[in-house]
Amino acid sequence: MDVVLVGLPGSGKSAVGRRLAQRHHVPFMDLDERIEARAGRRIPEIFEEEGEAAFRAHERAAIGELGEADASTAVSRVVATGGGAVVDPRNRWALYRGRMAVWLDGRPEVLAQRLRRSPNVRPLIVGRDPVAAVRDLAARRERFYAAAAVRINGVAEVHGVLGAVQLAVTQPRTSATKLLDAETKLGRYVLGEHVATDEIAATLRRLDARRAVIVSEPGAWAAAGAGIADGLATRGWSVEPVMLPQGEDAKRLSVIEDAARELARLRVERRDPMVAIGGGALGDAAGFLAATFLRGIPLIHVPTTLVAQVDSSIGGKTGVDLPEGKNLVGAFHQPAAVVIDVALLATLPERDRRAALGEAVKMAVLGDERLFALLEADGDAIARGETSVFERGTVAELVERAGWAKVEIVSGDEREQAPDGGRILLNLGHSLGHAVEAAGGYRDLLHGEAVAYGLRAACAIGEAVGVTPVGRSRRIGALLDALALATEPLPYALDTVLDHLAADKKHAAGRLRWVLPTESGVEIRDDVPEDVVARAAGGLLAAGSPA
Ligand SMILES: NC(=O)c1ccc[n+]([C@@H]2O[C@H](COP(=O)([O-])OP(=O)(O)OC[C@H]3O[C@@H](n4cnc5c(N)ncnc54)[C@H](O)[C@@H]3O)[C@@H](O)[C@H]2O)c1
């Protein structure tokens, strides 16, 4: 087994790593030294001459050279990483999966003190107030370090640190790999592979739960819920499953009433958490139940579809449908935790995975160039559920990039009140997306498929009003083509689509705000002429554009 030491600069990774390797008579590898050897230069020179991006490329290559993880239980190698190595999701996948990641933690003040005495030049800290610089790095990186299997106070006396690592490596290993662990304004956000049961149990313990009340539906229960329930029972939890109907049928007030009565019969109290296991429909309904039962009980979201993992479980929107429209009754209710296990996505039907990529393209267009490139290179393989994209960490990176971007946007604007730049950004592709989804009676198109049509329309509108460069619009179109999203003209009448858009406009107090792609992000415009909108909508339809 490889032991991988991670942590901020000055936390003692190299010193502890060297001693640990000596103690076990195994090789020690210092990634920074490896990078310097590959590049034939010191790290500050690489930064100065080639920039941080080039350094990160060397770093990725050095991590790649670690090879396959060694499954033995004895320590076979010790690896010390550079402080920033874990920022890249794919590096974290390589460093944490199948290896034992140990976070050497320490207070920024102490680390800064150590750095002042260190002969090594740290490019991201040099020239700045060291305490402020280390604090800043700590805030930005804590969620990456916190996902390591073990956390140890690295600035304690070295024998103590070695003893603690020693104790950790003798603990039984599991197949779980945590990749991200963050305390956010929207609750705790945990992402990993095979982490669901352990992380639900840990969250229940934190919440002082007496039992596990699970709300799920037959599809998600068969694919994921039953296994998780068994795992919780094995860990000593008494499990109470409450089943809602599968799919959009869960989002009805009568279903909420029945389920609330079941919770009442189970004598669920205000401090009893609910674990919601399922996709977006289940999460919306269970979330609304949690928001309203006893005026609100704690909620743990365990999203099992790609839509739910990158979108619906994040942000606190819950709700049910009425015959008059979707999501008309609901509440904001932030979960205590969102536990995202990418291994649960393997059983999802291809159409659901592919449709969810419509939302992922939206997040990429909002300004994540790496996500854009990932979708261009591997989006179709992800949609098809190829084993290789799960094994290489591509799916995990997609879920992290798209989901975390939503965490950041919503954290700045929880109740959708920011005039610009807040939650409204998430509406990219949604105005006309909603309109075509509604025109199909919510039966023809999955939500993400409709968003893909909306994205094409946003590009057309953006080009017409001079916001979207033609090259950008073409690149977005080519990506949607490659993902086989929104490629067929829709069989609806233009008037029907525009009527649904007008209904949306009413909700927006008569003023539709269009989120339109720019070269590297988006711009919001509320002055788009109606004929431009009609032409863009017509461009999606078999009947064609208006004259
Ligand atoms: N609250 C929000 O912010 C938000 C955002 C986007 C979408 N939504 C809502 O999400 C819903 C759509 O989401 P969805 O597509 O996930 O809905 P869903 O919950 O109906 O799941 C889709 C299907 O997948 C099945 N399934 C679930 N997990 C599975 C697994 N691991 N393997 C195999 N099958 C599995 C389900 O049984 C269901 O049949 C809509 O109701 C939409 O309004 C909400």
The ligand as an SDF file (V2000), in Angstrom:
LIG
                    3D

 44 48  0  0  0  0  0  0  0  0999 V2000
  -34.4360   21.0820   -7.2630 N   0  0  0  0  0  0  0  0  0  0  0  0
  -33.7180   21.4350   -8.2980 C   0  0  0  0  0  0  0  0  0  0  0  0
  -32.9190   22.3760   -8.2340 O   0  0  0  0  0  0  0  0  0  0  0  0
  -33.8640   20.6730   -9.5860 C   0  0  0  0  0  0  0  0  0  0  0  0
  -32.9350   20.8900  -10.6270 C   0  0  0  0  0  0  0  0  0  0  0  0
  -33.0420   20.1240  -11.7950 C   0  0  0  0  0  0  0  0  0  0  0  0
  -34.0470   19.1700  -11.9080 C   0  0  0  0  0  0  0  0  0  0  0  0
  -34.9390   19.0010  -10.8730 N   0  0  0  0  0  0  0  0  0  0  0  0
  -36.0130   17.9850  -10.9680 C   0  0  0  0  0  0  0  0  0  0  0  0
  -35.3990   16.7060  -11.1420 O   0  0  0  0  0  0  0  0  0  0  0  0
  -36.3120   15.8280  -11.7900 C   0  0  0  0  0  0  0  0  0  0  0  0
  -35.5670   15.0420  -12.8440 C   0  0  0  0  0  0  0  0  0  0  0  0
  -34.4800   14.3710  -12.2450 O   0  0  0  0  0  0  0  0  0  0  0  0
  -34.1590   12.8200  -12.5000 P   0  0  0  0  0  0  0  0  0  0  0  0
  -34.0970   12.5550  -13.9530 O   0  0  0  0  0  0  0  0  0  0  0  0
  -33.0090   12.4390  -11.6710 O   0  0  0  0  0  0  0  0  0  0  0  0
  -35.5180   12.1530  -11.9350 O   0  0  0  0  0  0  0  0  0  0  0  0
  -35.9520   10.7840  -11.2750 P   0  0  0  0  0  0  0  0  0  0  0  0
  -35.8070   10.9030   -9.8150 O   0  0  0  0  0  0  0  0  0  0  0  0
  -37.3260   10.5250  -11.7750 O   0  0  0  0  0  0  0  0  0  0  0  0
  -34.9750    9.6630  -11.8330 O   0  0  0  0  0  0  0  0  0  0  0  0
  -35.0690    9.2070  -13.1650 C   0  0  0  0  0  0  0  0  0  0  0  0
  -35.2330    7.6770  -13.2320 C   0  0  0  0  0  0  0  0  0  0  0  0
  -34.0150    7.0470  -12.8480 O   0  0  0  0  0  0  0  0  0  0  0  0
  -34.2780    5.9900  -11.9160 C   0  0  0  0  0  0  0  0  0  0  0  0
  -33.0560    5.8670  -11.1030 N   0  0  0  0  0  0  0  0  0  0  0  0
  -32.6700    6.6530  -10.0730 C   0  0  0  0  0  0  0  0  0  0  0  0
  -31.4260    6.3170   -9.6880 N   0  0  0  0  0  0  0  0  0  0  0  0
  -31.0260    5.2760  -10.4610 C   0  0  0  0  0  0  0  0  0  0  0  0
  -29.8260    4.5080  -10.5430 C   0  0  0  0  0  0  0  0  0  0  0  0
  -28.7680    4.7780   -9.7620 N   0  0  0  0  0  0  0  0  0  0  0  0
  -29.7560    3.5230  -11.4620 N   0  0  0  0  0  0  0  0  0  0  0  0
  -30.8170    3.2770  -12.3010 C   0  0  0  0  0  0  0  0  0  0  0  0
  -31.9650    3.9890  -12.2890 N   0  0  0  0  0  0  0  0  0  0  0  0
  -32.0540    4.9840  -11.3760 C   0  0  0  0  0  0  0  0  0  0  0  0
  -35.4960    6.4240  -11.2030 C   0  0  0  0  0  0  0  0  0  0  0  0
  -36.1750    5.3150  -10.6380 O   0  0  0  0  0  0  0  0  0  0  0  0
  -36.2920    7.1110  -12.2980 C   0  0  0  0  0  0  0  0  0  0  0  0
  -37.0340    6.1480  -13.0000 O   0  0  0  0  0  0  0  0  0  0  0  0
  -37.4330   16.7060  -12.3110 C   0  0  0  0  0  0  0  0  0  0  0  0
  -38.5660   16.5460  -11.4990 O   0  0  0  0  0  0  0  0  0  0  0  0
  -36.8940   18.1250  -12.1760 C   0  0  0  0  0  0  0  0  0  0  0  0
  -37.9190   19.0850  -11.9560 O   0  0  0  0  0  0  0  0  0  0  0  0
  -34.8540   19.7250   -9.7320 C   0  0  0  0  0  0  0  0  0  0  0  0
  1  2  1  0
  2  3  2  0
  2  4  1  0
  4  5  1  0
  4 44  2  0
  5  6  2  0
  6  7  1  0
  7  8  2  0
  8  9  1  0
  8 44  1  0
  9 10  1  0
  9 42  1  0
 10 11  1  0
 11 12  1  0
 11 40  1  0
 12 13  1  0
 13 14  1  0
 14 15  2  0
 14 16  1  0
 14 17  1  0
 17 18  1  0
 18 19  2  0
 18 20  1  0
 18 21  1  0
 21 22  1  0
 22 23  1  0
 23 24  1  0
 23 38  1  0
 24 25  1  0
 25 26  1  0
 25 36  1  0
 26 27  1  0
 26 35  1  0
 27 28  2  0
 28 29  1  0
 29 30  1  0
 29 35  2  0
 30 31  1  0
 30 32  2  0
 32 33  1  0
 33 34  2  0
 34 35  1  0
 36 37  1  0
 36 38  1  0
 38 39  1  0
 40 41  1  0
 40 42  1  0
 42 43  1  0
M  CHG  2   8   1  16  -1
M  END
$$$$
